[in-house]
């Protein structure tokens, strides 16, 4: 029996589509004026952030880590810490409001290409300015330079080289930590360092170029996925591409999540276009940046297998998909020359006991003096496995992308640490395939997460005494879970009351 390459589209036959849009009305003059206003307001917000710089909450003590210094009159030393923080929050608020106005323009008929133009306008100051709200790009550069200077990054952090210019961008908290990143990504950093002669600023510029290019790929692919699933490309671009959370942490922050998504999203699109094996190849490439992308290989493989006729064909498809994914990833690790020691470092990010992380919040809420961190994280793994298997059973009714969205969100929220940019890949996936309720939740977290980290990367929750922040996180999560269960119950009741043959 032959193995079919047919893969899930938006839904199974006979199921209600997850995202439908008959097409927005054509934009009029008032709508265009609204979009222009949103573009100008967002530009004001991003310009202030870029000019004020990353000094507020900065982890880095070294000077000259960017081409220009923060504007002296806007620094915390000049304004005072509280005032500087208030102005930074105001700039983020203006930008968030501008984004919401752009969303209103989408409802009135603005097309995706005009939204992308607005996103580019907002991004200009972010591209010119230093990485904001994070110090990770300097750490990436330090890793690449350390490799060129003979350090095994999976055994030692760049700090073992001492106080030298090549690694001075690595912030103190991570300076001596071995890297948790996949070996192919480390190989990329090492290659850039060698090509750029260990130039720190040159490394940052190269990473920014790669991340901006990856963001552009994501923007196009999110629109393509939405169109393929019968949804609105404009809504997908607004929510998944020009979202301030996305621009702040991919275009400005240069997180390697951008490179991961630049491979993962095209992989999903290929799977939707009946090319599951090619999709798996790209998703394995994404796992070469961050190993968590391997979960998408699993989802594509299971989806492909479910669509075969008969159990022998299903098993063959599952084995073929799993063998291809595991074999290519193993080959990439071996060819990198570092072996499998990186597996022991996957918990390195968990050194940061952030209140935004549900497992950490639970541990500190239980015992603030001796929090059961390990137990809470082990419970998180169990929850992730159980929920992941449950979501896989929904592939026929929800479709490939929507199931992947929920599994991605589960992996993030049950992990050892949660940073705002970790929510970007479920943000993009829900933007392309989510139903209305899911997209509304994405809007809420996209705005809220803008205010959880200070420029420079210092977490806002760290400013407050524990366990208050942890309790707040658990309450918010609890309310979200209850609201979700109520929504599911109401939706099921409505479907049961719907007369037969009437679309829902």
C-alpha positions in Angstrom: 0.0 0.0 0.0 1.5 3.3 -1.0 2.0 6.1 1.5 0.1 9.2 0.5 1.7 12.6 1.0 -1.6 14.3 1.7 -1.4 16.4 4.8 -4.0 18.4 6.9 -5.1 21.7 5.6 -7.2 23.8 7.9 -9.7 21.2 8.9 -10.8 17.7 8.2 -13.6 17.1 5.7 -16.9 18.1 7.2 -15.5 20.1 10.1 -16.1 23.8 10.5 -13.1 25.8 9.4 -11.0 27.3 12.1 -10.4 30.7 10.5 -12.6 32.0 7.7 -12.8 35.5 6.3 -14.9 36.5 3.3 -12.5 39.3 2.8 -12.6 42.8 4.2 -14.2 45.7 2.5 -12.1 48.0 0.4 -10.3 50.6 2.5 -11.6 54.2 2.2 -10.0 57.5 2.9 -10.8 57.5 6.7 -9.3 54.0 7.0 -6.1 55.1 5.3 -5.9 58.1 7.6 -6.3 55.7 10.5 -3.5 53.6 9.3 -1.2 56.6 8.7 -2.0 57.8 12.3 -1.1 54.4 13.7 2.1 54.4 11.7 3.1 57.9 13.1 2.3 57.0 16.7 4.2 53.8 16.5 7.2 55.6 15.0 7.1 58.0 17.9 7.2 55.1 20.4 10.0 53.1 18.7 12.1 56.3 18.1 12.0 57.2 21.8 13.0 53.6 22.8 15.9 53.6 20.4 17.1 57.1 21.4 16.7 56.5 25.1 18.6 53.3 24.7 19.0 50.2 26.8 20.4 51.8 29.9 17.3 51.3 32.0 17.8 47.9 33.8 20.9 47.2 31.7 22.9 44.1 32.7 25.9 45.2 30.8 28.6 47.4 32.4 31.0 47.8 29.5 31.0 51.0 27.4 30.9 51.2 23.6 28.8 48.2 22.9 26.9 50.0 20.2 27.7 52.6 17.6 26.3 55.4 19.7 25.5 56.0 23.3 22.1 56.5 24.8 20.8 60.1 24.7 22.3 61.7 27.8 19.2 63.6 28.7 17.0 60.5 28.6 19.2 58.3 30.8 18.1 57.2 34.3 20.9 59.3 35.7 19.5 62.4 34.1 15.7 61.7 34.5 15.8 59.7 37.6 15.1 55.9 37.6 11.3 56.2 38.2 10.8 58.9 35.6 12.9 57.0 33.0 10.9 53.9 33.6 7.7 55.8 33.3 8.8 57.4 30.0 9.8 53.9 28.6 6.5 52.5 29.6 4.7 55.4 28.0 6.6 54.8 24.7 5.6 51.2 24.8 2.0 52.2 25.6 1.9 54.6 22.6 3.2 51.8 20.3 0.7 49.3 21.6 -2.1 51.8 21.0 -0.8 52.4 17.5 -0.9 48.7 16.9 -4.4 48.4 18.1 -5.4 51.3 15.8 -3.8 49.4 12.9 -5.9 46.4 13.9 -9.0 48.6 13.6 -7.8 49.6 10.1 -7.6 45.9 9.2 -11.2 45.5 10.1 -12.0 48.4 7.8 -10.3 46.8 4.8 -6.5 47.5 5.0 -4.5 45.0 3.0 -1.5 43.0 4.3 1.0 44.8 2.1 0.2 48.2 3.7 0.5 46.7 7.2 3.9 45.4 6.3 4.8 48.9 5.2 3.7 50.2 8.6 5.8 47.5 10.3 8.8 48.6 8.3 8.3 52.2 9.4 8.1 51.2 13.0 11.2 49.0 12.6 13.5 51.7 11.2 14.6 53.1 14.7 14.8 49.5 16.0 17.2 48.5 13.3 19.3 51.6 13.8 19.3 51.5 17.6 21.0 48.9 20.0 19.3 45.7 21.0 16.6 46.6 23.4 15.1 44.7 26.4 17.7 42.0 26.2 21.4 41.4 26.3 21.3 38.0 24.5 22.8 39.2 21.1 26.1 40.2 22.9 26.1 36.7 24.5 25.7 35.1 21.0 28.7 37.1 19.8 30.7 36.1 22.9 30.0 32.5 22.2 31.1 32.6 18.6 34.3 34.5 19.6 35.0 32.2 22.4 34.8 29.2 20.1 37.4 30.9 17.8 39.6 31.3 20.8 39.6 27.6 21.6 36.7 27.4 24.2 34.3 24.4 24.0 31.0 26.3 24.6 29.3 23.2 25.8 31.7 22.8 28.6 32.5 26.4 29.6 31.1 29.8 29.2 33.0 32.6 27.4 34.0 34.1 30.8 36.8 31.5 31.1 38.8 33.7 28.7 38.9 36.5 31.3 38.4 40.2 30.7 39.1 40.4 27.0 37.3 42.5 24.3 36.1 39.6 22.3 33.7 38.3 25.0 33.0 41.5 27.1 29.4 41.6 25.9 28.5 38.5 27.8 26.5 39.6 30.8 27.7 38.5 34.2 24.7 36.2 35.0 25.4 33.9 31.9 29.1 34.7 31.5 30.3 31.3 32.8 27.4 29.2 31.7 27.8 26.6 29.0 25.5 27.2 26.0 22.1 25.5 25.8 21.9 26.1 22.0 21.9 23.4 19.4 25.4 22.7 17.9 24.5 23.9 14.4 23.7 27.3 15.8 27.0 27.4 17.7 28.7 26.5 14.4 26.9 29.4 12.7 28.1 31.8 15.5 31.7 30.4 15.1 31.6 30.9 11.4 30.4 34.5 11.7 33.1 35.2 14.2 35.8 33.8 11.9 34.4 35.7 8.9 34.3 39.0 10.8 37.6 38.5 12.6 36.0 38.4 16.1 34.6 41.9 15.7 32.0 42.4 18.4 29.9 45.1 16.7 30.3 43.4 13.3 28.8 40.2 14.8 25.8 42.1 16.2 25.2 43.7 12.8 25.4 40.3 11.0 23.0 38.8 13.5 20.6 41.7 13.0 20.7 41.3 9.3 19.9 37.6 9.6 17.1 38.2 12.1 15.5 40.9 10.1 15.6 38.7 7.0 14.1 35.9 9.0 11.3 38.2 10.2 10.5 39.1 6.6 10.3 35.5 5.7 7.9 34.9 8.7 5.7 37.8 7.7 5.2 36.4 4.1 4.7 32.8 5.3 2.2 33.7 8.0 0.1 35.5 5.4 0.5 32.5 3.0 -0.6 30.0 5.7 -3.6 32.1 6.6 -4.7 32.4 3.0 -4.2 28.6 2.6 -6.4 27.9 5.6 -9.2 30.3 4.3 -8.4 33.1 6.7 -7.4 36.7 6.4 -3.8 37.4 5.5 -4.2 41.0 6.8 -5.3 39.7 10.2 -2.4 37.2 10.3 0.2 39.9 9.3 -1.2 42.4 11.9 -1.2 39.8 14.7 1.8 37.8 13.8 4.2 40.0 11.9 3.8 43.7 12.8 3.0 42.9 16.4 5.1 45.1 18.8 6.1 42.0 20.8 7.4 40.4 17.6 9.2 43.5 16.3 10.7 44.3 19.7 12.3 40.9 20.3 13.1 39.7 16.7 14.0 42.9 14.9 15.5 44.8 17.8 16.4 42.0 20.3 17.8 39.8 17.6 16.9 36.6 19.4 17.7 33.4 17.7 14.0 32.6 17.8 13.8 34.7 14.6 16.1 32.2 12.8 14.2 29.2 14.2 10.9 30.6 13.0 12.3 31.6 9.7 12.8 27.9 9.0 9.9 26.4 11.1 7.1 28.4 9.5 8.1 27.6 5.9 8.3 24.0 7.0 4.7 24.0 8.2 3.6 25.7 5.0 5.3 23.0 2.9 3.5 20.4 5.0 0.2 22.1 4.3 1.1 22.1 0.6 1.4 18.3 0.7 5.2 18.3 1.1 5.5 16.9 4.6 9.0 15.4 4.2 10.4 18.7 2.9 8.6 20.4 5.8 10.3 18.1 8.2 13.7 18.9 6.7 13.1 22.6 7.3 11.8 22.0 10.8 15.0 20.0 11.6 16.9 23.0 10.4 14.9 25.1 12.9 15.8 22.6 15.6 19.4 23.2 14.8 18.8 26.7 16.2 16.6 25.7 19.2 16.0 22.0 19.9 12.4 22.7 20.9 11.5 22.9 17.2 11.7 19.1 17.1 8.1 19.0 18.5 6.9 20.3 15.2 8.6 17.4 13.4 6.5 15.1 15.6 3.3 17.0 14.8 3.9 16.9 11.1 4.7 13.2 11.2 1.6 12.2 13.2 -0.6 14.4 11.0 0.8 12.8 7.9 0.4 9.3 9.3 -3.2 9.9 10.3 -4.1 10.7 6.8 -3.0 7.4 5.3 -5.4 4.6 4.5 -4.9 1.6 6.7 -2.6 1.0 9.7 0.3 -0.4 7.6 0.5 2.8 5.6 0.2 4.9 8.7 3.0 3.1 10.5 5.2 3.4 7.4 4.5 7.2 7.2 5.2 7.6 11.0 8.4 5.6 10.8 9.6 7.5 7.7 8.8 10.9 9.2 10.4 10.0 12.5 13.4 8.4 10.9 14.0 11.4 8.6 13.6 13.9 11.4 15.8 12.1 14.0 18.4 11.1 11.4 18.8 14.5 9.9 19.1 16.1 13.4 21.6 13.5 14.6 23.6 14.0 11.4 23.6 17.8 11.9 24.8 17.4 15.5 27.6 15.0 14.5 28.8 17.1 11.6 29.0 20.1 13.9 31.8 18.3 15.7 30.6 18.9 19.3 28.7 15.7 19.9 25.8 15.4 22.3 27.1 17.2 25.3 24.7 20.0 24.6 21.8 17.8 26.0 23.2 18.3 29.5 22.9 22.1 29.1 19.3 22.3 28.0 18.3 23.2 31.5 20.8 26.1 31.7 18.2 28.8 31.0 16.5 27.5 34.1 19.1 29.2 36.2 16.9 32.3 35.9 14.1 31.9 38.4 11.7 34.2 36.7 8.2 34.8 38.2 6.8 34.9 34.7 7.4 31.1 34.5 4.4 29.1 35.7 6.5 26.3 37.2 8.7 28.8 39.1 5.7 30.7 40.2 4.1 27.6 41.6 7.3 26.6 43.4 7.7 30.0 45.1 4.0 30.3 45.9 4.2 26.9 47.7 7.3 27.9 49.7 9.1 31.2 49.2 12.0 30.2 51.5 12.7 26.8 50.0 10.8 26.6 46.7 10.5 23.0 45.3 11.8 24.1 41.9 12.8 20.6 40.7 9.5 19.1 41.6 7.5 21.9 39.9 9.5 21.5 36.7 9.1 17.7 36.7 5.4 18.3 37.1 5.6 20.7 34.2 7.1 18.0 32.0 4.3 15.6 32.8 1.7 18.3 32.0 3.4 19.0 28.7 3.4 15.4 27.7 -0.2 14.8 28.7 -1.5 17.9 27.0 0.7 17.4 23.9 -0.8 13.9 23.4 -4.3 15.3 23.9 -3.8 18.0 21.3 -2.5 15.4 18.8 -5.8 13.7 19.0 -7.4 16.9 17.7 -5.5 17.0 14.4 -8.4 15.9 12.3 -10.8 18.5 13.6 -8.4 21.4 14.3 -5.8 21.0 11.6 -2.1 20.9 11.6 -1.2 24.6 12.3 -3.8 25.1 15.1 -2.7 21.9 16.9 1.0 23.0 16.5 0.0 26.4 18.1 -1.4 24.8 21.2 1.5 22.3 21.6 4.0 25.2 21.2 2.2 27.2 23.8 2.2 24.2 26.1 5.9 23.6 25.7 6.6 27.3 26.4 4.4 27.6 29.5 5.6 24.3 31.1 9.3 24.9 30.5 12.0 25.8 33.1 11.9 29.5 32.2 9.6 31.8 30.2 10.7 35.0 28.6 8.4 37.3 26.6 10.0 36.4 23.3 9.3 32.7 23.9 5.6 33.4 23.2 6.4 34.6 19.7 6.1 31.3 17.9 2.7 30.5 19.3 1.8 34.1 18.6 2.6 33.7 14.9 1.0 30.3 14.7 -2.3 31.4 16.3 -2.2 34.5 14.0 -2.3 32.2 11.0 -4.7 29.5 12.2 -6.4 30.5 15.5 -10.1 31.1 15.9 -11.3 34.4 17.2 -11.1 33.6 20.9 -7.5 32.4 20.6 -6.5 35.5 18.6 -8.1 37.8 21.3 -5.9 36.0 23.9 -2.9 36.6 21.7 -3.7 40.3 21.6 -3.9 40.4 25.4 -0.6 38.7 26.0 1.1 40.6 23.2 0.3 43.9 25.0 0.9 42.7 28.5 4.3 41.1 27.8 5.7 44.4 26.5 5.8 45.6 30.0 7.4 42.6 31.7 11.0 43.4 30.8 12.9 46.7 31.1 15.2 48.1 28.4 18.4 46.1 28.8 16.7 42.9 29.8 16.0 43.3 33.5 12.7 41.6 34.4 10.1 43.9 35.9 8.8 41.3 38.3 12.3 41.2 40.0 11.5 44.7 41.3 8.9 43.4 43.6 9.1 41.2 46.7 8.3 37.5 46.4 5.9 35.7 46.3 3.6 38.6 45.2 4.6 38.4 41.5 4.3 34.6 41.5 0.8 34.7 43.0 -0.2 37.2 40.3 1.1 35.0 37.5 -0.8 32.0 39.0 -4.0 34.0 39.3 -3.8 35.2 35.7 -3.0 31.7 34.5 -5.9 30.3 36.5 -8.3 32.8 35.2 -7.2 32.0 31.6 -7.7 28.3 32.1 -11.1 28.7 33.7 -12.2 31.1 30.9 -10.9 28.7 28.3 -12.9 25.8 29.8 -16.0 27.9 30.0 -15.5 28.9 26.3 -15.1 25.3 25.3 -18.3 24.3 27.2 -20.4 27.1 25.7 -19.1 26.3 22.2 -20.0 22.6 22.6 -23.5 23.5 23.9 -24.1 25.8 20.9 -23.0 23.1 18.5 -25.4 20.6 20.0 -28.3 23.1 19.7 -27.4 23.9 16.1 -29.9 22.3 13.7 -28.5 19.5 11.5 -27.1 20.8 8.2 -26.6 24.4 9.4 -23.0 25.5 9.3 -21.5 26.6 12.7 
